[in-house]
Amino acid sequence: MKKSIKEMRNKKATGDDDVLGGVFTLLGEGGLKIKKKLFSTMYETGEWPQDFTEFTMIALKKKPQATKCSEHRTISLIAHTAKTVAKILRRIQMKIEDVLGEDQFGFRRGKGTGDTIGMLRIISERTLEIDAELCDCVIDWQKAFGQVNWTKLMQILKGNVINWRERRLISNLYMAQSVKVRLNRGETRSVKTARGVRQGRCLSTILFNL
């Protein structure tokens, strides 16, 4: 066990909970049963452990001499324990995939940037064939993930056959979350967030699409 943990430490970073992600593979059958019981309890009650709703953000410089906020980008440090909950949310993800249109390309498996460019090229070629005009509208949605309205999101989820237990899970996950920022001088106090979906969380991209 000690040797395995040492090997993982050389290759993997810890999460915000200071736990190595690979530790869960070493827990064996007993650890799997504990995780299964935890997930079942969370699904039935709709309650999340505190570690799952608190996160830390750090700012990364876009260029070496960055001094302004606009010259940085932020990332969230997510606890590896929180990442294991992805299996609970996968069924929700599959339901949402079923209602998204075929022309929605962002953040979807098999529908990446290359596919979008290919589709645009096909449309352009067909437009040229019939000598018609083609209008291409590009919108820069700045900080779009952080602008998602939770009330509207819940209404949309309800209208797309996501059951009340799953809606409760999503609601409690986002509406109970708090964030602190890690700086060179230490960490700020935690504050509640009021909107947005968090980049790095398994459901965030598909909820944004919806």
Rosetta constraint file for C-alpha pairs under 8 A:
AtomPair CA 1 CA 5 HARMONIC 6.28 0.50
AtomPair CA 1 CA 26 HARMONIC 7.45 0.50
AtomPair CA 2 CA 6 HARMONIC 6.17 0.50
AtomPair CA 3 CA 7 HARMONIC 6.24 0.50
AtomPair CA 4 CA 8 HARMONIC 6.28 0.50
AtomPair CA 5 CA 9 HARMONIC 6.14 0.50
AtomPair CA 5 CA 22 HARMONIC 7.89 0.50
AtomPair CA 5 CA 23 HARMONIC 7.06 0.50
AtomPair CA 6 CA 10 HARMONIC 6.58 0.50
AtomPair CA 7 CA 11 HARMONIC 6.83 0.50
AtomPair CA 8 CA 12 HARMONIC 5.64 0.50
AtomPair CA 8 CA 20 HARMONIC 7.40 0.50
AtomPair CA 8 CA 22 HARMONIC 6.62 0.50
AtomPair CA 9 CA 13 HARMONIC 6.84 0.50
AtomPair CA 9 CA 20 HARMONIC 7.22 0.50
AtomPair CA 12 CA 20 HARMONIC 6.98 0.50
AtomPair CA 12 CA 21 HARMONIC 7.52 0.50
AtomPair CA 12 CA 22 HARMONIC 7.99 0.50
AtomPair CA 13 CA 20 HARMONIC 6.60 0.50
AtomPair CA 13 CA 21 HARMONIC 7.93 0.50
AtomPair CA 14 CA 18 HARMONIC 5.00 0.50
AtomPair CA 14 CA 19 HARMONIC 5.18 0.50
AtomPair CA 14 CA 20 HARMONIC 4.59 0.50
AtomPair CA 14 CA 21 HARMONIC 6.73 0.50
AtomPair CA 14 CA 79 HARMONIC 7.92 0.50
AtomPair CA 14 CA 80 HARMONIC 7.44 0.50
AtomPair CA 15 CA 19 HARMONIC 5.86 0.50
AtomPair CA 15 CA 20 HARMONIC 6.70 0.50
AtomPair CA 15 CA 21 HARMONIC 7.44 0.50
AtomPair CA 15 CA 77 HARMONIC 6.19 0.50
AtomPair CA 15 CA 78 HARMONIC 5.60 0.50
AtomPair CA 15 CA 79 HARMONIC 4.46 0.50
AtomPair CA 15 CA 80 HARMONIC 5.34 0.50
AtomPair CA 16 CA 55 HARMONIC 7.09 0.50
AtomPair CA 16 CA 56 HARMONIC 6.94 0.50
AtomPair CA 16 CA 77 HARMONIC 5.33 0.50
AtomPair CA 16 CA 78 HARMONIC 5.47 0.50
AtomPair CA 16 CA 79 HARMONIC 4.67 0.50
AtomPair CA 16 CA 80 HARMONIC 7.60 0.50
AtomPair CA 17 CA 51 HARMONIC 7.53 0.50
AtomPair CA 17 CA 78 HARMONIC 7.87 0.50
AtomPair CA 17 CA 79 HARMONIC 5.05 0.50
AtomPair CA 17 CA 80 HARMONIC 7.19 0.50
AtomPair CA 17 CA 81 HARMONIC 7.73 0.50
AtomPair CA 18 CA 79 HARMONIC 7.58 0.50
AtomPair CA 19 CA 23 HARMONIC 7.47 0.50
AtomPair CA 19 CA 79 HARMONIC 7.40 0.50
AtomPair CA 19 CA 80 HARMONIC 6.54 0.50
AtomPair CA 19 CA 81 HARMONIC 7.65 0.50
AtomPair CA 20 CA 80 HARMONIC 6.92 0.50
AtomPair CA 21 CA 80 HARMONIC 5.25 0.50
AtomPair CA 21 CA 81 HARMONIC 7.58 0.50
AtomPair CA 22 CA 26 HARMONIC 7.19 0.50
AtomPair CA 23 CA 27 HARMONIC 6.86 0.50
AtomPair CA 24 CA 28 HARMONIC 7.94 0.50
AtomPair CA 24 CA 31 HARMONIC 7.39 0.50
AtomPair CA 27 CA 31 HARMONIC 4.73 0.50
AtomPair CA 27 CA 32 HARMONIC 7.18 0.50
AtomPair CA 28 CA 32 HARMONIC 6.41 0.50
AtomPair CA 29 CA 33 HARMONIC 6.36 0.50
AtomPair CA 30 CA 34 HARMONIC 6.45 0.50
AtomPair CA 31 CA 35 HARMONIC 6.22 0.50
AtomPair CA 32 CA 36 HARMONIC 6.12 0.50
AtomPair CA 33 CA 37 HARMONIC 6.19 0.50
AtomPair CA 34 CA 38 HARMONIC 6.18 0.50
AtomPair CA 35 CA 39 HARMONIC 6.12 0.50
AtomPair CA 36 CA 40 HARMONIC 6.16 0.50
AtomPair CA 37 CA 41 HARMONIC 6.21 0.50
AtomPair CA 38 CA 42 HARMONIC 6.22 0.50
AtomPair CA 39 CA 43 HARMONIC 6.16 0.50
AtomPair CA 39 CA 85 HARMONIC 7.10 0.50
AtomPair CA 39 CA 88 HARMONIC 6.89 0.50
AtomPair CA 40 CA 44 HARMONIC 6.19 0.50
AtomPair CA 41 CA 45 HARMONIC 6.02 0.50
AtomPair CA 41 CA 46 HARMONIC 7.96 0.50
AtomPair CA 42 CA 46 HARMONIC 5.27 0.50
AtomPair CA 42 CA 47 HARMONIC 5.37 0.50
AtomPair CA 42 CA 48 HARMONIC 6.18 0.50
AtomPair CA 43 CA 47 HARMONIC 7.67 0.50
AtomPair CA 43 CA 88 HARMONIC 7.69 0.50
AtomPair CA 43 CA 165 HARMONIC 7.10 0.50
AtomPair CA 43 CA 166 HARMONIC 7.66 0.50
AtomPair CA 43 CA 169 HARMONIC 7.11 0.50
AtomPair CA 44 CA 165 HARMONIC 7.38 0.50
AtomPair CA 46 CA 165 HARMONIC 6.81 0.50
AtomPair CA 46 CA 166 HARMONIC 7.96 0.50
AtomPair CA 46 CA 168 HARMONIC 5.88 0.50
AtomPair CA 46 CA 169 HARMONIC 4.87 0.50
AtomPair CA 46 CA 172 HARMONIC 7.03 0.50
AtomPair CA 47 CA 169 HARMONIC 7.11 0.50
AtomPair CA 47 CA 172 HARMONIC 6.93 0.50
AtomPair CA 48 CA 52 HARMONIC 6.33 0.50
AtomPair CA 48 CA 53 HARMONIC 7.11 0.50
AtomPair CA 48 CA 169 HARMONIC 7.95 0.50
AtomPair CA 48 CA 172 HARMONIC 7.33 0.50
AtomPair CA 48 CA 173 HARMONIC 6.75 0.50
AtomPair CA 49 CA 53 HARMONIC 7.15 0.50
AtomPair CA 50 CA 54 HARMONIC 6.37 0.50
AtomPair CA 51 CA 55 HARMONIC 7.68 0.50
AtomPair CA 51 CA 79 HARMONIC 7.24 0.50
AtomPair CA 51 CA 82 HARMONIC 7.26 0.50
AtomPair CA 52 CA 79 HARMONIC 7.23 0.50
AtomPair CA 52 CA 81 HARMONIC 7.78 0.50
AtomPair CA 52 CA 82 HARMONIC 5.21 0.50
AtomPair CA 52 CA 173 HARMONIC 7.71 0.50
AtomPair CA 53 CA 173 HARMONIC 6.14 0.50
AtomPair CA 53 CA 174 HARMONIC 7.36 0.50
AtomPair CA 53 CA 176 HARMONIC 6.25 0.50
AtomPair CA 53 CA 177 HARMONIC 4.38 0.50
AtomPair CA 53 CA 178 HARMONIC 6.46 0.50
AtomPair CA 54 CA 177 HARMONIC 5.56 0.50
AtomPair CA 54 CA 178 HARMONIC 5.01 0.50
AtomPair CA 54 CA 179 HARMONIC 5.91 0.50
AtomPair CA 55 CA 76 HARMONIC 6.67 0.50
AtomPair CA 55 CA 77 HARMONIC 6.26 0.50
AtomPair CA 55 CA 78 HARMONIC 6.24 0.50
AtomPair CA 55 CA 79 HARMONIC 7.79 0.50
AtomPair CA 55 CA 177 HARMONIC 7.79 0.50
AtomPair CA 55 CA 178 HARMONIC 6.61 0.50
AtomPair CA 55 CA 179 HARMONIC 5.16 0.50
AtomPair CA 55 CA 180 HARMONIC 6.67 0.50
AtomPair CA 56 CA 76 HARMONIC 5.73 0.50
AtomPair CA 56 CA 77 HARMONIC 5.38 0.50
AtomPair CA 56 CA 78 HARMONIC 7.50 0.50
AtomPair CA 56 CA 179 HARMONIC 5.68 0.50
AtomPair CA 56 CA 180 HARMONIC 5.01 0.50
AtomPair CA 56 CA 181 HARMONIC 5.61 0.50
AtomPair CA 56 CA 182 HARMONIC 6.62 0.50
AtomPair CA 57 CA 74 HARMONIC 6.35 0.50
AtomPair CA 57 CA 75 HARMONIC 5.57 0.50
AtomPair CA 57 CA 76 HARMONIC 4.43 0.50
AtomPair CA 57 CA 77 HARMONIC 6.04 0.50
AtomPair CA 57 CA 179 HARMONIC 7.07 0.50
AtomPair CA 57 CA 180 HARMONIC 6.26 0.50
AtomPair CA 57 CA 181 HARMONIC 4.77 0.50
AtomPair CA 57 CA 182 HARMONIC 6.11 0.50
AtomPair CA 58 CA 74 HARMONIC 5.56 0.50
AtomPair CA 58 CA 75 HARMONIC 5.69 0.50
AtomPair CA 58 CA 76 HARMONIC 6.56 0.50
AtomPair CA 58 CA 77 HARMONIC 7.56 0.50
AtomPair CA 58 CA 181 HARMONIC 5.90 0.50
AtomPair CA 58 CA 182 HARMONIC 5.27 0.50
AtomPair CA 58 CA 183 HARMONIC 7.01 0.50
AtomPair CA 59 CA 72 HARMONIC 5.93 0.50
AtomPair CA 59 CA 73 HARMONIC 5.56 0.50
AtomPair CA 59 CA 74 HARMONIC 4.41 0.50
AtomPair CA 59 CA 75 HARMONIC 6.61 0.50
AtomPair CA 59 CA 182 HARMONIC 7.82 0.50
AtomPair CA 59 CA 183 HARMONIC 7.82 0.50
AtomPair CA 60 CA 72 HARMONIC 5.35 0.50
AtomPair CA 60 CA 73 HARMONIC 5.31 0.50
AtomPair CA 60 CA 74 HARMONIC 6.03 0.50
AtomPair CA 60 CA 75 HARMONIC 7.63 0.50
AtomPair CA 61 CA 65 HARMONIC 7.99 0.50
AtomPair CA 61 CA 66 HARMONIC 5.94 0.50
AtomPair CA 61 CA 71 HARMONIC 6.26 0.50
AtomPair CA 61 CA 72 HARMONIC 4.48 0.50
AtomPair CA 61 CA 73 HARMONIC 6.54 0.50
AtomPair CA 62 CA 66 HARMONIC 6.90 0.50
AtomPair CA 62 CA 71 HARMONIC 5.56 0.50
AtomPair CA 62 CA 72 HARMONIC 5.26 0.50
AtomPair CA 62 CA 73 HARMONIC 6.77 0.50
AtomPair CA 63 CA 71 HARMONIC 7.02 0.50
AtomPair CA 63 CA 72 HARMONIC 7.97 0.50
AtomPair CA 66 CA 71 HARMONIC 5.48 0.50
AtomPair CA 66 CA 72 HARMONIC 7.03 0.50
AtomPair CA 67 CA 71 HARMONIC 6.81 0.50
AtomPair CA 68 CA 72 HARMONIC 7.23 0.50
AtomPair CA 75 CA 199 HARMONIC 7.71 0.50
AtomPair CA 76 CA 198 HARMONIC 7.86 0.50
AtomPair CA 76 CA 199 HARMONIC 7.29 0.50
AtomPair CA 76 CA 200 HARMONIC 7.16 0.50
AtomPair CA 78 CA 82 HARMONIC 6.97 0.50
AtomPair CA 78 CA 83 HARMONIC 7.36 0.50
AtomPair CA 78 CA 200 HARMONIC 7.59 0.50
AtomPair CA 79 CA 83 HARMONIC 6.64 0.50
AtomPair CA 80 CA 84 HARMONIC 6.74 0.50
AtomPair CA 81 CA 85 HARMONIC 7.55 0.50
AtomPair CA 82 CA 86 HARMONIC 7.96 0.50
AtomPair CA 83 CA 201 HARMONIC 7.63 0.50
AtomPair CA 83 CA 202 HARMONIC 7.89 0.50
AtomPair CA 85 CA 89 HARMONIC 6.96 0.50
AtomPair CA 86 CA 90 HARMONIC 6.13 0.50
AtomPair CA 86 CA 202 HARMONIC 6.27 0.50
AtomPair CA 87 CA 91 HARMONIC 7.73 0.50
AtomPair CA 89 CA 93 HARMONIC 6.35 0.50
AtomPair CA 89 CA 202 HARMONIC 7.90 0.50
AtomPair CA 89 CA 203 HARMONIC 7.08 0.50
AtomPair CA 90 CA 94 HARMONIC 6.26 0.50
AtomPair CA 91 CA 95 HARMONIC 6.41 0.50
AtomPair CA 92 CA 96 HARMONIC 6.36 0.50
AtomPair CA 92 CA 162 HARMONIC 7.18 0.50
AtomPair CA 92 CA 166 HARMONIC 7.18 0.50
AtomPair CA 93 CA 97 HARMONIC 6.19 0.50
AtomPair CA 93 CA 203 HARMONIC 6.72 0.50
AtomPair CA 93 CA 206 HARMONIC 6.91 0.50
AtomPair CA 94 CA 98 HARMONIC 6.48 0.50
AtomPair CA 95 CA 99 HARMONIC 7.07 0.50
AtomPair CA 95 CA 162 HARMONIC 7.38 0.50
AtomPair CA 96 CA 100 HARMONIC 6.48 0.50
AtomPair CA 96 CA 160 HARMONIC 7.59 0.50
AtomPair CA 96 CA 206 HARMONIC 7.23 0.50
AtomPair CA 96 CA 207 HARMONIC 8.00 0.50
AtomPair CA 96 CA 210 HARMONIC 7.25 0.50
AtomPair CA 97 CA 206 HARMONIC 7.69 0.50
AtomPair CA 99 CA 160 HARMONIC 7.33 0.50
AtomPair CA 100 CA 104 HARMONIC 6.75 0.50
AtomPair CA 100 CA 209 HARMONIC 7.82 0.50
AtomPair CA 100 CA 210 HARMONIC 6.87 0.50
AtomPair CA 104 CA 209 HARMONIC 7.71 0.50
AtomPair CA 105 CA 111 HARMONIC 4.94 0.50
AtomPair CA 105 CA 112 HARMONIC 6.35 0.50
AtomPair CA 105 CA 113 HARMONIC 7.80 0.50
AtomPair CA 105 CA 115 HARMONIC 7.79 0.50
AtomPair CA 105 CA 116 HARMONIC 6.58 0.50
AtomPair CA 106 CA 111 HARMONIC 6.86 0.50
AtomPair CA 106 CA 112 HARMONIC 6.61 0.50
AtomPair CA 106 CA 113 HARMONIC 7.77 0.50
AtomPair CA 106 CA 209 HARMONIC 7.37 0.50
AtomPair CA 107 CA 111 HARMONIC 7.35 0.50
AtomPair CA 107 CA 112 HARMONIC 6.94 0.50
AtomPair CA 107 CA 205 HARMONIC 6.08 0.50
AtomPair CA 107 CA 206 HARMONIC 7.18 0.50
AtomPair CA 107 CA 209 HARMONIC 7.94 0.50
AtomPair CA 108 CA 112 HARMONIC 6.76 0.50
AtomPair CA 108 CA 206 HARMONIC 7.79 0.50
AtomPair CA 110 CA 115 HARMONIC 7.75 0.50
AtomPair CA 111 CA 115 HARMONIC 5.56 0.50
AtomPair CA 111 CA 116 HARMONIC 7.06 0.50
AtomPair CA 112 CA 116 HARMONIC 6.46 0.50
AtomPair CA 113 CA 117 HARMONIC 6.26 0.50
AtomPair CA 114 CA 118 HARMONIC 6.13 0.50
AtomPair CA 115 CA 119 HARMONIC 6.16 0.50
AtomPair CA 116 CA 120 HARMONIC 6.20 0.50
AtomPair CA 117 CA 121 HARMONIC 6.16 0.50
AtomPair CA 118 CA 122 HARMONIC 6.35 0.50
AtomPair CA 119 CA 123 HARMONIC 6.30 0.50
AtomPair CA 120 CA 124 HARMONIC 6.10 0.50
AtomPair CA 121 CA 125 HARMONIC 6.14 0.50
AtomPair CA 122 CA 126 HARMONIC 6.25 0.50
AtomPair CA 123 CA 127 HARMONIC 6.12 0.50
AtomPair CA 124 CA 128 HARMONIC 6.27 0.50
AtomPair CA 124 CA 134 HARMONIC 7.06 0.50
AtomPair CA 125 CA 129 HARMONIC 6.30 0.50
AtomPair CA 126 CA 130 HARMONIC 6.67 0.50
AtomPair CA 127 CA 131 HARMONIC 6.08 0.50
AtomPair CA 127 CA 132 HARMONIC 5.34 0.50
AtomPair CA 127 CA 133 HARMONIC 6.79 0.50
AtomPair CA 127 CA 134 HARMONIC 6.62 0.50
AtomPair CA 128 CA 132 HARMONIC 6.27 0.50
AtomPair CA 128 CA 133 HARMONIC 7.99 0.50
AtomPair CA 143 CA 147 HARMONIC 6.78 0.50
AtomPair CA 144 CA 148 HARMONIC 7.07 0.50
AtomPair CA 145 CA 196 HARMONIC 5.57 0.50
AtomPair CA 145 CA 197 HARMONIC 5.53 0.50
AtomPair CA 145 CA 198 HARMONIC 6.92 0.50
AtomPair CA 145 CA 199 HARMONIC 7.21 0.50
AtomPair CA 145 CA 208 HARMONIC 6.76 0.50
AtomPair CA 146 CA 195 HARMONIC 6.48 0.50
AtomPair CA 146 CA 196 HARMONIC 3.86 0.50
AtomPair CA 146 CA 197 HARMONIC 5.92 0.50
AtomPair CA 146 CA 198 HARMONIC 7.24 0.50
AtomPair CA 147 CA 195 HARMONIC 6.08 0.50
AtomPair CA 147 CA 196 HARMONIC 4.82 0.50
AtomPair CA 147 CA 197 HARMONIC 7.86 0.50
AtomPair CA 148 CA 153 HARMONIC 7.45 0.50
AtomPair CA 148 CA 195 HARMONIC 5.78 0.50
AtomPair CA 148 CA 196 HARMONIC 4.23 0.50
AtomPair CA 148 CA 197 HARMONIC 6.40 0.50
AtomPair CA 148 CA 208 HARMONIC 7.11 0.50
AtomPair CA 149 CA 153 HARMONIC 6.14 0.50
AtomPair CA 149 CA 195 HARMONIC 5.53 0.50
AtomPair CA 149 CA 196 HARMONIC 6.41 0.50
AtomPair CA 150 CA 154 HARMONIC 6.19 0.50
AtomPair CA 150 CA 171 HARMONIC 7.85 0.50
AtomPair CA 150 CA 175 HARMONIC 7.94 0.50
AtomPair CA 150 CA 195 HARMONIC 5.94 0.50
AtomPair CA 150 CA 196 HARMONIC 7.16 0.50
AtomPair CA 151 CA 155 HARMONIC 6.45 0.50
AtomPair CA 152 CA 156 HARMONIC 6.26 0.50
AtomPair CA 153 CA 157 HARMONIC 6.18 0.50
AtomPair CA 153 CA 207 HARMONIC 7.73 0.50
AtomPair CA 154 CA 158 HARMONIC 6.18 0.50
AtomPair CA 154 CA 167 HARMONIC 6.94 0.50
AtomPair CA 154 CA 171 HARMONIC 7.40 0.50
AtomPair CA 155 CA 159 HARMONIC 6.29 0.50
AtomPair CA 156 CA 160 HARMONIC 6.33 0.50
AtomPair CA 156 CA 210 HARMONIC 7.63 0.50
AtomPair CA 157 CA 161 HARMONIC 6.85 0.50
AtomPair CA 157 CA 162 HARMONIC 5.59 0.50
AtomPair CA 157 CA 167 HARMONIC 7.00 0.50
AtomPair CA 158 CA 162 HARMONIC 5.65 0.50
AtomPair CA 158 CA 163 HARMONIC 7.12 0.50
AtomPair CA 158 CA 164 HARMONIC 7.77 0.50
AtomPair CA 158 CA 167 HARMONIC 7.45 0.50
AtomPair CA 162 CA 166 HARMONIC 6.42 0.50
AtomPair CA 162 CA 167 HARMONIC 6.45 0.50
AtomPair CA 163 CA 167 HARMONIC 6.22 0.50
AtomPair CA 164 CA 168 HARMONIC 5.95 0.50
AtomPair CA 165 CA 169 HARMONIC 6.30 0.50
AtomPair CA 166 CA 170 HARMONIC 6.32 0.50
AtomPair CA 167 CA 171 HARMONIC 5.98 0.50
AtomPair CA 168 CA 172 HARMONIC 5.99 0.50
AtomPair CA 169 CA 173 HARMONIC 6.03 0.50
AtomPair CA 170 CA 174 HARMONIC 6.32 0.50
AtomPair CA 171 CA 175 HARMONIC 5.73 0.50
AtomPair CA 172 CA 176 HARMONIC 5.55 0.50
AtomPair CA 173 CA 177 HARMONIC 6.46 0.50
AtomPair CA 174 CA 197 HARMONIC 7.30 0.50
AtomPair CA 175 CA 193 HARMONIC 7.40 0.50
AtomPair CA 175 CA 194 HARMONIC 7.07 0.50
AtomPair CA 176 CA 192 HARMONIC 7.39 0.50
AtomPair CA 177 CA 192 HARMONIC 6.15 0.50
AtomPair CA 177 CA 193 HARMONIC 6.38 0.50
AtomPair CA 178 CA 190 HARMONIC 5.92 0.50
AtomPair CA 178 CA 191 HARMONIC 5.24 0.50
AtomPair CA 178 CA 192 HARMONIC 4.25 0.50
AtomPair CA 178 CA 193 HARMONIC 5.75 0.50
AtomPair CA 179 CA 190 HARMONIC 5.15 0.50
AtomPair CA 179 CA 191 HARMONIC 5.49 0.50
AtomPair CA 179 CA 192 HARMONIC 6.45 0.50
AtomPair CA 179 CA 193 HARMONIC 7.02 0.50
AtomPair CA 180 CA 187 HARMONIC 6.59 0.50
AtomPair CA 180 CA 188 HARMONIC 5.45 0.50
AtomPair CA 180 CA 189 HARMONIC 5.75 0.50
AtomPair CA 180 CA 190 HARMONIC 4.50 0.50
AtomPair CA 180 CA 191 HARMONIC 6.51 0.50
AtomPair CA 181 CA 187 HARMONIC 5.59 0.50
AtomPair CA 181 CA 188 HARMONIC 5.42 0.50
AtomPair CA 181 CA 189 HARMONIC 7.82 0.50
AtomPair CA 181 CA 190 HARMONIC 7.97 0.50
AtomPair CA 182 CA 186 HARMONIC 5.85 0.50
AtomPair CA 182 CA 187 HARMONIC 4.32 0.50
AtomPair CA 182 CA 188 HARMONIC 6.56 0.50
AtomPair CA 183 CA 187 HARMONIC 5.74 0.50
AtomPair CA 183 CA 188 HARMONIC 7.69 0.50
AtomPair CA 197 CA 204 HARMONIC 5.35 0.50
AtomPair CA 197 CA 205 HARMONIC 8.00 0.50
AtomPair CA 197 CA 207 HARMONIC 7.75 0.50
AtomPair CA 197 CA 208 HARMONIC 7.22 0.50
AtomPair CA 198 CA 204 HARMONIC 5.89 0.50
AtomPair CA 199 CA 204 HARMONIC 6.21 0.50
AtomPair CA 199 CA 205 HARMONIC 7.39 0.50
AtomPair CA 200 CA 204 HARMONIC 7.28 0.50
AtomPair CA 201 CA 205 HARMONIC 7.92 0.50
AtomPair CA 203 CA 207 HARMONIC 6.08 0.50
AtomPair CA 204 CA 208 HARMONIC 6.06 0.50
AtomPair CA 205 CA 209 HARMONIC 6.28 0.50
AtomPair CA 206 CA 210 HARMONIC 6.18 0.50
